[in-house]
Amino acid sequence: MTLDAWDALPEDNSAHYELQEGVLVVSPKPAKRHQLAVVRLASQMEHQLSVEWDVVPDFEVVVQADGPATVRAPDLVMVRADAAENRVAAGDVLLAVEIISPGSRKIDTQMKHFEYAEAGIPHYWVVDLDPPAPSITVYGLGAPDDGYVESQTATGVLTVHEPFEMRIDVEALVDRRPSRSEG
């Protein structure tokens, strides 16, 4: 399927759709726990960013436009506030975040890991909500042809310096208690 054919599809919010090398991929909408984690993480990030940046959930990213197209919709992306309204190129994404769902572990930790690095997205986080404790693994692009390099895996509170200074209360992604990310 081409990008033009993808664009011609009717809007359908009953499932999660992506385009992988020209093939339409349909998966169920994420469970409540997953969606709450997306909202909670986005909220923590938004409060720490300058007004020039937005954190957007489930936003289309063109990972590959030529040949068989690939369009992904990461759980969260960090893009400039003046980015396009409907879809962005991978080069416009500063950070992509995937939250692992049952059945998505291999896709999120291997396939998307490779695709996002190949497309040049500078930062990639993988959130795992499963026991023994929720965690976030942080990756950054290494030298050319090296793909992503893991910089840390955090439980409790994640502190990063790139792409911006941020503190994320990882445990608050699965728990209603007040966030410990500030201060």
C-alpha positions in Angstrom: 0.0 0.0 0.0 1.2 3.5 -0.8 0.9 6.6 1.3 -1.8 7.8 -1.1 -3.8 4.6 -0.6 -3.2 4.9 3.2 -4.6 8.5 3.1 -7.6 7.3 1.2 -8.7 4.9 3.9 -11.7 6.0 5.9 -11.1 7.1 9.5 -11.7 4.2 11.9 -11.1 4.5 15.6 -12.2 1.0 16.4 -8.7 -0.5 16.2 -5.0 0.6 16.0 -3.7 0.9 12.4 -0.2 1.1 11.1 1.4 0.6 7.7 4.4 -1.8 7.7 6.3 -1.9 4.4 3.1 -1.4 2.5 1.1 -3.9 4.5 -1.8 -2.7 6.6 -1.4 -3.9 10.2 -4.4 -3.9 12.5 -4.2 -4.6 16.2 -6.7 -4.1 19.1 -6.8 -0.8 20.9 -4.6 -0.9 24.0 -6.1 -1.9 27.3 -7.0 0.7 30.0 -3.7 0.2 31.9 -1.7 0.9 28.8 -3.8 4.0 27.9 -3.6 5.4 31.5 0.2 5.0 31.4 0.3 7.0 28.1 -1.8 9.8 29.7 0.3 9.8 32.9 3.6 9.8 31.1 2.5 12.6 28.7 1.4 14.7 31.6 4.7 14.3 33.4 6.6 15.2 30.2 4.4 18.1 29.2 5.0 19.9 32.5 8.7 19.8 32.0 9.0 21.0 28.4 9.3 24.5 26.9 6.3 25.8 24.9 8.2 25.0 21.7 7.6 21.3 22.1 4.6 19.0 22.3 4.1 15.5 23.5 1.4 13.9 21.3 -0.1 10.4 21.8 -0.8 8.0 18.9 0.4 10.4 16.2 1.3 9.2 12.7 5.0 9.1 11.8 6.1 8.3 8.3 9.1 6.1 8.9 9.6 5.2 5.3 7.9 7.1 2.4 9.7 5.6 -0.6 8.8 2.2 -1.9 6.5 0.2 0.3 5.6 2.8 2.9 5.8 2.5 6.7 3.7 4.6 8.9 3.9 4.0 12.7 1.8 5.6 15.5 4.0 5.5 18.6 2.3 5.7 21.9 3.9 9.2 22.4 6.1 11.4 20.2 7.8 14.6 21.0 7.6 17.1 18.2 7.9 20.8 17.7 4.8 22.7 18.6 4.5 24.0 15.0 4.7 20.5 13.5 2.1 19.3 11.0 -1.4 18.6 12.4 -2.1 15.1 10.9 1.3 13.3 10.4 5.0 14.0 10.6 8.1 12.6 8.9 10.4 10.7 11.2 12.9 13.5 10.8 10.5 15.8 12.7 10.4 13.5 15.8 12.8 14.2 18.6 11.6 11.3 20.8 9.4 8.2 20.2 7.9 6.3 23.1 6.4 2.8 22.9 4.7 1.2 25.9 4.8 -2.6 25.7 1.4 -4.3 25.5 0.8 -8.1 25.6 1.8 -9.2 22.1 3.8 -6.1 21.2 7.1 -6.9 23.0 9.0 -8.1 20.0 7.6 -5.4 17.7 8.4 -2.6 20.2 11.8 -3.9 21.3 13.1 -5.1 17.9 11.2 -4.1 14.8 10.3 -0.5 15.8 13.7 -0.1 17.6 15.4 -0.8 14.2 12.9 1.2 12.1 13.1 4.3 14.3 16.9 4.2 14.4 17.1 3.7 10.7 14.7 6.7 10.2 17.0 8.9 12.3 14.7 9.5 15.3 17.3 10.6 17.9 15.7 9.3 21.1 13.6 6.2 21.8 12.1 5.0 25.1 10.5 1.6 25.7 8.2 1.5 28.7 7.5 -1.9 30.3 4.6 -1.9 32.8 5.0 -5.6 33.8 6.4 -6.8 37.2 8.6 -6.9 39.1 8.4 -3.1 38.6 7.5 -0.8 35.8 10.6 0.4 33.9 11.7 2.8 31.1 14.6 1.9 28.9 16.2 4.9 27.3 18.0 4.7 23.9 19.9 7.3 21.9 21.3 7.1 18.4 24.9 6.0 18.4 27.5 6.5 15.7 26.3 6.1 12.1 25.3 2.5 11.4 25.3 1.7 15.1 21.5 2.2 15.6 20.4 2.9 19.1 22.6 2.6 22.2 21.0 1.9 25.5 21.9 4.6 28.1 19.8 3.4 31.0 16.9 1.4 32.3 15.1 3.0 35.3 12.5 2.0 37.8 11.4 4.4 40.5 12.4 7.8 39.1 14.0 8.2 35.7 16.3 11.3 35.3 17.4 12.1 31.7 19.4 15.0 30.3 18.6 14.4 26.7 16.6 15.4 24.8 15.8 17.7 27.7 16.3 17.6 31.5 13.3 15.5 32.7 12.4 13.5 35.8 9.8 10.8 35.3 8.1 9.0 38.2 8.0 5.6 36.5 5.9 3.9 39.3 3.2 6.6 38.9 2.6 5.3 35.4 0.7 2.3 37.0 -0.3 3.9 40.2 -2.6 6.8 41.2 -0.3 8.2 43.8 1.1 11.7 43.4 4.0 11.9 41.0 7.6 12.0 42.4 8.9 13.5 39.1 9.1 17.0 40.4 11.7 18.2 42.8 
